[in-house]
Amino acid sequence: MAGRLKAPTGRYGGKSAAERQAERRRRFLDAALQLFGDTPGYRSTTVAALSEAAGLSTRQFYEGFSTLEDVLTALHLEVNDWAEAAVVTAVAGAERLPLAERAAVIFRAYAANVTSDPRRIRITFVEIIGVSPRLEEQRLARRARWIDLICAEAQRAAERGEAAPRDYRLAATAFIGSVNGLLHDWSAGWVDATLDDVVDELVRQLLGILRPVGWSPSEEGDPPG
């Protein structure tokens, strides 16, 4: 009968079927991070090669996934989730800092996370491009979440008198392109700078957007003590 193979049920080796399936899924994703994010890349990886790298069978692959694109889809979401979690934590910890320091803390957290493993950058900025309409929609949806985060922080800064009050969506969309492009180029060795230099440049760009020429922060612009 056509269709995805059914996974076995019941306990084995002290683990439930769901636990065993979750472990296998983790092994496939870890193997995909290596093969998709390094050599040979997503387009040159086969189900057999991924299964071998995971130490599992192709039958076990089809118990959890239908296609390699499903694996790339899950991996792309996971890599973005890791970065988002790092940024959310940084935002909470930098709540009481002045705007420039707050932005630096947030961008250092993001940059440190996405550049901690070059394979993550390749998954996010290279392998995901042009695969399918489905993945392009997912890529744009995840980028929209980053844009929403920047807009929310800009709005909070404006409410505190730290930034000019305006609609920041267009500027945030342009800025996130700069962030992605600069971090990708730095990771690829095309930018002769330290990661701190890259973050400092991104912070300067963001402050230039939030505080245009001719606008000054209000005296009440400091975060609440």
Rosetta blueprint (number, residue, H / E / L):
1 M L
2 A L
3 G L
4 R L
5 L L
6 K L
7 A L
8 P L
9 T L
10 G L
11 R L
12 Y E
13 G L
14 G L
15 K E
16 S L
17 A H
18 A H
19 E H
20 R H
21 Q H
22 A H
23 E H
24 R H
25 R H
26 R H
27 R H
28 F H
29 L H
30 D H
31 A H
32 A H
33 L H
34 Q H
35 L H
36 F H
37 G H
38 D L
39 T L
40 P L
41 G L
42 Y H
43 R H
44 S H
45 T L
46 T L
47 V H
48 A H
49 A H
50 L H
51 S H
52 E H
53 A H
54 A H
55 G L
56 L L
57 S L
58 T H
59 R H
60 Q H
61 F H
62 Y H
63 E H
64 G H
65 F L
66 S L
67 T L
68 L H
69 E H
70 D H
71 V H
72 L H
73 T H
74 A H
75 L H
76 H H
77 L H
78 E H
79 V H
80 N H
81 D H
82 W H
83 A H
84 E H
85 A H
86 A H
87 V H
88 V H
89 T H
90 A H
91 V H
92 A H
93 G H
94 A L
95 E L
96 R L
97 L L
98 P L
99 L H
100 A H
101 E H
102 R H
103 A H
104 A H
105 V H
106 I H
107 F H
108 R H
109 A H
110 Y H
111 A H
112 A H
113 N H
114 V H
115 T H
116 S L
117 D L
118 P H
119 R H
120 R H
121 I H
122 R H
123 I H
124 T H
125 F H
126 V H
127 E H
128 I L
129 I L
130 G L
131 V L
132 S L
133 P H
134 R H
135 L H
136 E H
137 E H
138 Q H
139 R H
140 L H
141 A H
142 R H
143 R H
144 A H
145 R H
146 W H
147 I H
148 D H
149 L H
150 I H
151 C H
152 A H
153 E H
154 A H
155 Q H
156 R H
157 A H
158 A H
159 E H
160 R L
161 G L
162 E L
163 A L
164 A L
165 P L
166 R L
167 D L
168 Y L
169 R H
170 L H
171 A H
172 A H
173 T H
174 A H
175 F H
176 I H
177 G H
178 S H
179 V H
180 N H
181 G H
182 L H
183 L H
184 H H
185 D H
186 W H
187 S H
188 A L
189 G L
190 W L
191 V L
192 D L
193 A L
194 T L
195 L H
196 D H
197 D H
198 V H
199 V H
200 D H
201 E H
202 L H
203 V H
204 R H
205 Q H
206 L H
207 L H
208 G H
209 I H
210 L H
211 R L
212 P L
213 V L
214 G L
215 W L
216 S L
217 P L
218 S L
219 E L
220 E L
221 G L
222 D L
223 P L
224 P L
225 G L
